[in-house]
């Protein structure tokens, strides 16, 4: 699911050979979304766009909707990640991608922030660092 129909169209295009995969345009803060049920929710590289209150609300509601839990893959905010992305930007021609990438790194998470949010949700998380300045953050009741 994504709130952006362009992202959904692109995902459909890339997965045309996999009819068992489907995508929906939907706002994760909508009532329709809040009434869905899931086995597992994968939240990949988008939670850093939300303020803490929105994040706690989304994750708290979504945890109640899942049978197993939520697996988050998101950015680790780190100076080295920022400067490496800046260096790699030399090869990127699209300024929007560069600006969004640098902003996203600045909005990424520190481990203690993930722990803080987990405590607010009253869950014991599993947090592990992954290559390319990412955190894997698993939440379940």
C-alpha positions in Angstrom: 0.0 0.0 0.0 1.1 3.5 -0.7 -0.8 6.8 -0.7 0.9 7.7 -4.0 -0.9 6.3 -7.1 2.3 6.8 -9.2 4.2 4.6 -6.8 1.5 1.9 -7.1 1.5 2.1 -10.9 5.3 1.7 -10.9 5.1 -1.3 -8.5 2.5 -2.9 -10.7 4.7 -2.4 -13.7 7.7 -4.0 -12.0 5.7 -6.9 -10.7 3.7 -7.7 -13.9 5.2 -11.2 -14.0 3.9 -12.0 -10.5 0.1 -12.0 -10.5 0.0 -13.2 -6.9 1.3 -9.7 -5.8 -1.2 -6.8 -5.6 -0.8 -3.2 -4.7 -3.4 -0.7 -3.4 -3.4 3.1 -3.2 -4.5 3.9 0.4 -3.8 6.3 3.2 -2.3 4.5 6.2 -4.1 7.0 8.5 -7.6 6.4 6.9 -10.4 4.5 8.6 -10.4 2.0 5.8 -6.8 1.1 6.6 -7.4 1.0 10.3 -10.1 -1.7 9.7 -7.8 -4.1 7.8 -6.2 -7.2 9.2 -2.7 -8.4 8.4 -0.4 -11.3 9.3 2.7 -9.2 9.0 3.2 -5.6 8.0 6.4 -4.6 6.2 7.2 -0.9 6.5 10.1 -0.1 4.2 11.9 3.2 4.1 9.0 5.5 4.7 8.5 5.9 8.5 11.2 8.5 8.7 8.8 10.9 7.0 6.5 11.1 10.0 6.6 13.0 13.3 6.8 10.9 16.5 3.1 11.3 17.3 2.0 10.1 13.8 4.5 7.3 14.1 3.3 6.1 17.5 -0.3 6.3 16.3 0.3 4.4 13.1 2.4 1.7 14.7 0.1 1.3 17.7 -3.0 0.9 15.6 -1.2 -1.4 13.1 0.2 -3.6 15.9 -3.4 -4.3 16.9 -4.3 -5.2 13.3 -1.4 -7.8 12.9 -1.4 -11.4 13.9 2.4 -11.6 14.1 3.9 -8.1 14.0 5.6 -5.3 12.1 9.0 -5.5 10.4 10.5 -2.1 9.7 13.4 -1.4 7.4 14.4 2.3 7.7 17.3 4.7 7.6 19.9 5.1 10.3 20.7 8.8 10.8 24.4 9.1 10.7 26.9 11.7 9.5 28.8 9.2 7.4 25.6 8.1 5.6 24.9 11.7 4.8 28.3 12.4 3.4 28.4 9.2 1.5 25.1 9.9 -0.1 26.3 13.4 -0.9 29.4 11.9 -2.6 27.3 9.5 -4.6 25.0 12.3 -5.7 27.7 13.4 -8.1 26.4 10.5 -10.3 22.7 11.4 -9.9 21.3 13.9 -12.4 17.9 14.4 -10.7 18.1 17.2 -8.1 14.8 16.0 -6.5 16.3 12.6 -5.8 19.4 14.2 -4.3 17.4 16.6 -2.0 15.0 13.9 -1.0 17.8 11.4 -0.3 19.8 13.9 1.9 16.6 15.0 3.7 15.7 11.3 4.3 19.1 10.6 5.9 18.6 13.6 8.2 15.2 12.3 9.2 16.4 8.7 9.8 16.5 7.1 13.2 19.0 6.6 16.0 18.8 3.4 18.0 17.7 5.2 21.1 14.8 6.8 19.2 13.5 3.4 18.1 13.8 2.3 21.8 11.9 5.4 22.9 9.1 4.7 20.4 9.0 1.0 21.3 8.6 2.0 25.0 5.7 4.3 24.2 4.1 1.3 22.3 4.8 -0.9 25.3 6.6 -3.5 23.2 10.0 -5.1 23.5 11.6 -4.5 20.1 14.3 -6.4 18.2 16.6 -3.8 16.6 19.5 -4.7 14.4 21.7 -2.6 12.2 21.9 -3.6 8.6 24.3 -2.7 5.8 23.9 0.6 4.0 22.9 2.5 7.2 19.6 0.8 7.8 17.8 -0.5 10.9 15.7 -3.6 11.0 13.1 -3.0 13.8 10.7 -5.8 14.6 7.7 -5.0 16.8 5.2 -7.5 18.2 3.1 -7.8 21.3 
